[in-house]
């Protein structure tokens, strides 16, 4: 399932606090200075794509995600690594390492993860 960058921002709100009414989603995105009709359009697009569900709650609808964040992140990551790094993770890590963009905490976490992989 493909969702746009703007739709992903709406999804983040729902992943964090669903279920929410449209007005609550709009309020959560107030800092972005997006128009209310635009946000409602994105909600409708996400509904049409099957990324979210809406259920009636009196005179309003409550929206909740059907697309799990973990599944979306996995798909986005795989697509990015496939497109930019030919499906390999090592060049991705090397890219950030060569540019000094890995903090000591990042390096420690990578070492820990690699160590855990060796335990299998």
BADRENZA-228491 format. One record per atom (N, C-alpha, C): residue number from 1; x, y, z; atom name; residue in one letter. Coordinates in steps of 0.02 Angstrom, whole numbers, plus 32768, in hexadecimal, padded with zeros to 4 digits. Atoms other than C-alpha are relative to their C-alpha. Last residue first. Example, Ala and Ser with C-alpha at 12.3 -4.5 7.8 and 13.67 -1.06 7.14 Angstrom:
2
SITE     k     px     py     pz    a   r
SITE     2   7FD6   7FC5   7FFD    N   S
SITE     2   82AC   7FCB   8165   CA   S
SITE     2   7FD9   8037   8025    C   S
SITE     1   802D   7FC5   8000    N   A
SITE     1   8267   7F1F   8186   CA   A
SITE     1   802D   803C   8000    C   A
! end
This chain:
120
SITE     k     px     py     pz    a   r
SITE   120   8032   8030   801D    N   X
SITE   120   8431   7C9A   834B   CA   X
SITE   120   801F   7FC2   7FE7    C   X
SITE   119   8016   802F   7FCD    N   X
SITE   119   84AE   7CF3   83BF   CA   X
SITE   119   7FD1   7FCB   7FE4    C   X
SITE   118   7FCF   8035   7FFA    N   X
SITE   118   8505   7D46   832C   CA   X
SITE   118   7FED   7FCB   8032    C   X
SITE   117   8008   8029   803C    N   X
SITE   117   8469   7DAC   8307   CA   X
SITE   117   8030   7FC5   8003    C   X
SITE   116   803C   802A   7FF7    N   X
SITE   116   846B   7DEB   83BA   CA   X
SITE   116   7FF5   7FD2   7FC4    C   X
SITE   115   7FF0   8033   7FCF    N   X
SITE   115   851D   7E29   83A3   CA   X
SITE   115   7FC6   7FD1   800B    C   X
SITE   114   7FD6   8031   8023    N   X
SITE   114   84EA   7E84   8304   CA   X
SITE   114   8013   7FC8   802F    C   X
SITE   113   802B   8024   802E    N   X
SITE   113   845D   7EDA   8364   CA   X
SITE   113   8028   7FCA   7FD9    C   X
SITE   112   802C   802C   7FD9    N   X
SITE   112   84D1   7F0A   83F3   CA   X
SITE   112   7FD4   7FD5   7FD2    C   X
SITE   111   7FD7   8037   7FE5    N   X
SITE   111   8554   7F4D   837C   CA   X
SITE   111   7FD6   7FCE   8027    C   X
SITE   110   7FF1   802D   8039    N   X
SITE   110   84CF   7FB2   8320   CA   X
SITE   110   802B   7FC5   8017    C   X
SITE   109   803E   8025   8010    N   X
SITE   109   848F   7FF9   83C5   CA   X
SITE   109   800C   7FD0   7FC6    C   X
SITE   108   800A   8032   7FCB    N   X
SITE   108   8540   8029   83FB   CA   X
SITE   108   7FC2   7FD5   7FF2    C   X
SITE   107   7FCD   8034   8009    N   X
SITE   107   855E   807E   8354   CA   X
SITE   107   7FF8   7FC9   8035    C   X
SITE   106   8012   8026   803B    N   X
SITE   106   84BA   80DF   8360   CA   X
SITE   106   8030   7FC5   7FF7    C   X
SITE   105   803A   8029   7FED    N   X
SITE   105   84E3   8114   8412   CA   X
SITE   105   7FE9   7FD5   7FC6    C   X
SITE   104   7FE6   8038   7FD9    N   X
SITE   104   8590   8150   83DB   CA   X
SITE   104   7FC7   7FD2   8017    C   X
SITE   103   7FEB   7FEC   7FBD    N   X
SITE   103   8534   81B8   8359   CA   X
SITE   103   801F   7FC5   8024    C   X
SITE   102   8010   8032   7FCE    N   X
SITE   102   8531   8185   82A3   CA   X
SITE   102   801B   8017   8043    C   X
SITE   101   8045   7FF9   7FE9    N   X
SITE   101   852A   8217   822C   CA   X
SITE   101   7FE9   7FCA   8030    C   X
SITE   100   7FFF   7FEF   7FB9    N   X
SITE   100   85E5   8229   8213   CA   X
SITE   100   7FBB   8009   801E    C   X
SITE    99   8012   7FBA   7FF9    N   X
SITE    99   85D0   822D   8156   CA   X
SITE    99   7FFD   8017   8049    C   X
SITE    98   7FCF   7FD8   8025    N   X
SITE    98   862D   818A   813A   CA   X
SITE    98   7FF2   804B   8008    C   X
SITE    97   7FC0   8002   7FDB    N   X
SITE    97   85C3   8137   81C1   CA   X
SITE    97   8033   802E   7FDF    C   X
SITE    96   8007   7FD4   7FC6    N   X
SITE    96   851F   816C   8171   CA   X
SITE    96   8041   8003   8028    C   X
SITE    95   8010   7FBC   8017    N   X
SITE    95   854D   8123   80C8   CA   X
SITE    95   7FFD   8030   803C    C   X
SITE    94   7FC1   7FE1   8015    N   X
SITE    94   859E   808A   8118   CA   X
SITE    94   7FF5   8049   7FEB    C   X
SITE    93   7FDC   7FF0   7FC2    N   X
SITE    93   84FA   8062   8170   CA   X
SITE    93   8042   8022   7FF0    C   X
SITE    92   8027   7FCC   7FDE    N   X
SITE    92   849C   806B   80CB   CA   X
SITE    92   8025   8017   803F    C   X
SITE    91   7FEF   7FBF   801F    N   X
SITE    91   8526   800B   8071   CA   X
SITE    91   7FD9   803A   8020    C   X
SITE    90   7FBB   7FEB   7FF0    N   X
SITE    90   8512   7F7E   80F3   CA   X
SITE    90   8012   8042   7FDE    C   X
SITE    89   7FFF   7FD4   7FC5    N   X
SITE    89   8454   7F77   80E0   CA   X
SITE    89   8046   801B   800F    C   X
SITE    88   7FCE   8013   7FCE    N   X
SITE    88   844E   7F2F   8030   CA   X
SITE    88   8002   8034   8038    C   X
SITE    87   801A   8033   7FD2    N   X
SITE    87   83B5   7F33   7FBF   CA   X
SITE    87   8030   7FEC   8037    C   X
SITE    86   8003   8041   8022    N   X
SITE    86   840D   7F8E   7F30   CA   X
SITE    86   7FEC   7FC8   8030    C   X
SITE    85   7FC5   8027   7FED    N   X
SITE    85   8437   8021   7FA3   CA   X
SITE    85   7FFE   7FB8   7FE6    C   X
SITE    84   7FC4   7FD8   7FF8    N   X
SITE    84   83C3   80AA   7F64   CA   X
SITE    84   803F   7FD7   800B    C   X
SITE    83   7FF8   7FCD   8033    N   X
SITE    83   832C   8050   7F1C   CA   X
SITE    83   8044   8022   8003    C   X
SITE    82   7FFF   801E   8043    N   X
SITE    82   8333   7FB1   7F81   CA   X
SITE    82   8010   8032   7FCA    C   X
SITE    81   7FC1   8024   8004    N   X
SITE    81   8361   800B   8022   CA   X
SITE    81   8007   7FDE   7FBB    C   X
SITE    80   7FC8   7FD1   8001    N   X
SITE    80   82D4   8086   8008   CA   X
SITE    80   8042   7FDD   7FF7    C   X
SITE    79   8001   7FDD   8040    N   X
SITE    79   8253   8002   7FD9   CA   X
SITE    79   803B   8030   7FFA    C   X
SITE    78   7FEC   802F   8035    N   X
SITE    78   8283   7F92   806B   CA   X
SITE    78   8002   8023   7FBC    C   X
SITE    77   7FB8   800E   7FF8    N   X
SITE    77   827B   8023   80E5   CA   X
SITE    77   8019   7FD3   7FC8    C   X
SITE    76   7FDD   7FC4   8015    N   X
SITE    76   81D1   805D   80A6   CA   X
SITE    76   804C   7FF5   8002    C   X
SITE    75   8007   7FF9   804A    N   X
SITE    75   818C   7FAC   80B2   CA   X
SITE    75   8027   803C   7FE7    C   X
SITE    74   7FDA   8036   8020    N   X
SITE    74   81D0   7F91   8162   CA   X
SITE    74   7FFE   8007   7FB4    C   X
SITE    73   7FB9   7FF0   7FF9    N   X
SITE    73   8191   803B   819B   CA   X
SITE    73   802A   7FCB   7FDE    C   X
SITE    72   7FF2   7FC8   802D    N   X
SITE    72   80E2   8015   8157   CA   X
SITE    72   804A   8012   8002    C   X
SITE    71   8003   801A   8044    N   X
SITE    71   80DC   7F6A   81AA   CA   X
SITE    71   8012   8037   7FCE    C   X
SITE    70   7FC6   802B   800A    N   X
SITE    70   8116   7FB3   8250   CA   X
SITE    70   8002   7FE5   7FB9    C   X
SITE    69   7FC5   7FD6   800B    N   X
SITE    69   8096   8040   8245   CA   X
SITE    69   803E   7FD5   7FF1    C   X
SITE    68   7FD5   7FFC   7FC4    N   X
SITE    68   8007   7FC6   8231   CA   X
SITE    68   803F   8027   7FF0    C   X
SITE    67   7FBB   800B   8012    N   X
SITE    67   7F8D   7FED   81A4   CA   X
SITE    67   802A   8009   803F    C   X
SITE    66   8001   8047   8010    N   X
SITE    66   7EDE   7FE1   81EB   CA   X
SITE    66   8047   7FEB   7FED    C   X
SITE    65   7FD6   801E   8035    N   X
SITE    65   7EED   8089   8240   CA   X
SITE    65   7FF2   7FB5   7FF9    C   X
SITE    64   7FCB   8028   7FE1    N   X
SITE    64   7E5B   80D4   82A0   CA   X
SITE    64   8028   7FDF   7FC9    C   X
SITE    63   7FD0   8020   802D    N   X
SITE    63   7DE0   815C   8275   CA   X
SITE    63   8034   7FDA   8028    C   X
SITE    62   7FC0   8009   7FDF    N   X
SITE    62   7D47   818C   82DB   CA   X
SITE    62   802D   7FD7   7FD1    C   X
SITE    61   7FDC   803F   800B    N   X
SITE    61   7CB5   81CF   8279   CA   X
SITE    61   8041   8000   8027    C   X
SITE    60   7FBD   7FFB   801C    N   X
SITE    60   7C3C   8255   82B1   CA   X
SITE    60   801C   7FBA   7FF3    C   X
SITE    59   8003   7FD8   803D    N   X
SITE    59   7B84   826D   82D6   CA   X
SITE    59   8044   8007   7FDE    C   X
SITE    58   8031   7FCA   7FFE    N   X
SITE    58   7B79   81E1   8355   CA   X
SITE    58   7FFF   8024   7FBE    C   X
SITE    57   8005   7FF2   7FB8    N   X
SITE    57   7C19   817D   8349   CA   X
SITE    57   7FD2   803C   8007    C   X
SITE    56   802D   7FCB   7FEA    N   X
SITE    56   7C1E   812E   829C   CA   X
SITE    56   7FFD   8004   804C    C   X
SITE    55   803E   801B   7FE4    N   X
SITE    55   7CB4   80C5   8274   CA   X
SITE    55   7FD7   8039   801D    C   X
SITE    54   8029   7FCE   7FDE    N   X
SITE    54   7D40   80F2   8200   CA   X
SITE    54   7FC2   7FDE   801B    C   X
SITE    53   8047   8010   7FFE    N   X
SITE    53   7DCB   807F   81C8   CA   X
SITE    53   7FDD   8039   8024    C   X
SITE    52   8024   7FF0   7FC2    N   X
SITE    52   7E7C   80A8   8193   CA   X
SITE    52   7FB8   7FE9   7FFA    C   X
SITE    51   7FCD   7FF4   7FCC    N   X
SITE    51   7EFC   806D   8113   CA   X
SITE    51   7FE0   800F   8043    C   X
SITE    50   8004   8035   7FCE    N   X
SITE    50   7E75   8020   80A4   CA   X
SITE    50   8034   8007   8037    C   X
SITE    49   7FC8   802E   8008    N   X
SITE    49   7EA7   808B   800F   CA   X
SITE    49   7FFE   7FC5   8031    C   X
SITE    48   8007   8021   8041    N   X
SITE    48   7DFC   80DE   8009   CA   X
SITE    48   8038   7FCD   7FF4    C   X
SITE    47   803A   802E   7FFC    N   X
SITE    47   7E05   8105   80C3   CA   X
SITE    47   7FFA   7FD8   7FBF    C   X
SITE    46   7FE8   8038   7FD7    N   X
SITE    46   7EB4   8150   80AE   CA   X
SITE    46   7FC9   7FCC   800A    C   X
SITE    45   7FD3   8028   802A    N   X
SITE    45   7E71   81BB   8020   CA   X
SITE    45   8019   7FC3   8026    C   X
SITE    44   8029   8025   8030    N   X
SITE    44   7DDF   81F4   808C   CA   X
SITE    44   802B   7FD5   7FD1    C   X
SITE    43   8023   8035   7FDB    N   X
SITE    43   7E54   8223   811B   CA   X
SITE    43   7FD6   7FD6   7FCF    C   X
SITE    42   7FD0   8035   7FF2    N   X
SITE    42   7EC2   8280   809F   CA   X
SITE    42   7FE1   7FC7   8028    C   X
SITE    41   7FF2   8023   803F    N   X
SITE    41   7E2C   82E1   805F   CA   X
SITE    41   8031   7FC7   800B    C   X
SITE    40   8039   802C   800B    N   X
SITE    40   7DFA   830B   8112   CA   X
SITE    40   8007   7FD9   7FBE    C   X
SITE    39   7FF7   8038   7FD1    N   X
SITE    39   7EA9   8350   812E   CA   X
SITE    39   7FC7   7FCE   7FF8    C   X
SITE    38   7FC8   8028   8018    N   X
SITE    38   7E99   83BC   8092   CA   X
SITE    38   800A   7FC2   802C    C   X
SITE    37   8017   802A   8037    N   X
SITE    37   7DEC   83FA   80C4   CA   X
SITE    37   8038   7FD2   7FE4    C   X
SITE    36   802D   8035   7FEA    N   X
SITE    36   7E32   8433   816D   CA   X
SITE    36   7FE8   7FD4   7FC6    C   X
SITE    35   8047   7FF0   8000    N   X
SITE    35   7EBE   8498   8120   CA   X
SITE    35   7FD7   7FC3   8013    C   X
SITE    34   8024   801E   8038    N   X
SITE    34   7F70   846D   8152   CA   X
SITE    34   7FB6   8010   8006    C   X
SITE    33   8022   7FCC   8027    N   X
SITE    33   7FCF   84E3   81C4   CA   X
SITE    33   7FE0   7FE4   7FC0    C   X
SITE    32   7FEB   8007   8046    N   X
SITE    32   8044   8459   81FE   CA   X
SITE    32   7FDF   8034   7FD3    C   X
SITE    31   7FBE   7FE0   8008    N   X
SITE    31   8032   8491   82B3   CA   X
SITE    31   8018   7FFC   7FB8    C   X
SITE    30   8007   7FB7   8003    N   X
SITE    30   7F77   8466   82AB   CA   X
SITE    30   8043   8023   7FF2    C   X
SITE    29   7FD5   7FE9   8037    N   X
SITE    29   7F9A   83AF   8285   CA   X
SITE    29   7FFF   804C   7FF8    C   X
SITE    28   7FBD   801A   7FF6    N   X
SITE    28   7F59   836D   832C   CA   X
SITE    28   8031   8019   7FCA    C   X
SITE    27   7FE2   7FDC   7FC7    N   X
SITE    27   7EC2   83E0   831E   CA   X
SITE    27   8048   7FE8   800B    C   X
SITE    26   7FF2   7FBC   8016    N   X
SITE    26   7E99   839B   8271   CA   X
SITE    26   8023   8027   8037    C   X
SITE    25   7FC7   8007   802D    N   X
SITE    25   7EA6   82E8   82B1   CA   X
SITE    25   8015   8046   7FE9    C   X
SITE    24   7FC6   800D   7FD5    N   X
SITE    24   7E34   8316   8342   CA   X
SITE    24   8040   7FF8   7FD6    C   X
SITE    23   7FEF   7FC1   7FDE    N   X
SITE    23   7DB5   8366   82CD   CA   X
SITE    23   803E   7FF8   802C    C   X
SITE    22   7FDD   7FD5   8031    N   X
SITE    22   7DB8   82CA   825E   CA   X
SITE    22   8016   8041   8022    C   X
SITE    21   802E   7FDF   802E    N   X
SITE    21   7D89   8261   82F6   CA   X
SITE    21   8029   802D   7FD1    C   X
SITE    20   8008   7FB8   7FFD    N   X
SITE    20   7E10   81F6   8345   CA   X
SITE    20   7FCB   8016   7FCD    C   X
SITE    19   8027   7FE1   8036    N   X
SITE    19   7E26   813F   836E   CA   X
SITE    19   7FF7   804B   800C    C   X
SITE    18   8041   8015   801B    N   X
SITE    18   7EB8   8140   8374   CA   X
SITE    18   7FD6   7FDE   8036    C   X
SITE    17   8038   7FF2   7FD4    N   X
SITE    17   7F41   819C   83D1   CA   X
SITE    17   7FBC   7FE9   7FE8    C   X
SITE    16   7FF1   7FEC   7FBC    N   X
SITE    16   7FF2   8179   8394   CA   X
SITE    16   7FC2   8003   802D    C   X
SITE    15   7FD9   8035   7FE0    N   X
SITE    15   7FD0   8114   82F7   CA   X
SITE    15   800C   8011   8049    C   X
SITE    14   802D   8037   7FEF    N   X
SITE    14   7F46   8190   82CA   CA   X
SITE    14   8025   7FC6   8022    C   X
SITE    13   802F   7FE8   7FCD    N   X
SITE    13   7FB9   8226   82D3   CA   X
SITE    13   7FD3   7FC6   8016    C   X
SITE    12   7FDA   7FFB   7FC1    N   X
SITE    12   8041   81C7   8275   CA   X
SITE    12   7FD3   8017   8039    C   X
SITE    11   7FFC   8042   7FE2    N   X
SITE    11   7FC0   819A   81F0   CA   X
SITE    11   8025   8002   8042    C   X
SITE    10   8043   800D   7FE4    N   X
SITE    10   7F9D   8252   81CF   CA   X
SITE    10   8000   7FBC   8023    C   X
SITE     9   8004   7FD3   7FC6    N   X
SITE     9   8058   826F   81B6   CA   X
SITE     9   7FBD   7FF6   8023    C   X
SITE     8   7FD9   8020   7FCA    N   X
SITE     8   805E   81D6   8144   CA   X
SITE     8   7FFF   802B   803F    C   X
SITE     7   802B   8032   7FE2    N   X
SITE     7   7FD2   8222   80DC   CA   X
SITE     7   8024   7FDC   8039    C   X
SITE     6   8033   7FDD   7FD9    N   X
SITE     6   8040   82BA   80C0   CA   X
SITE     6   7FD1   7FCF   8022    C   X
SITE     5   7FDF   7FE5   7FC4    N   X
SITE     5   80D3   824D   808A   CA   X
SITE     5   7FCD   8024   802D    C   X
SITE     4   7FD6   7FC6   800C    N   X
SITE     4   8062   81ED   8013   CA   X
SITE     4   8020   8018   8042    C   X
SITE     3   801E   7FC4   7FE5    N   X
SITE     3   8021   813F   8035   CA   X
SITE     3   8031   8039   7FF8    C   X
SITE     2   7FDA   7FC2   8005    N   X
SITE     2   8047   80A7   7FCC   CA   X
SITE     2   7FD8   8039   8020    C   X
SITE     1   802A   7FC5   8000    N   X
SITE     1   8000   8000   8000   CA   X
SITE     1   802D   803E   8000    C   X
! end
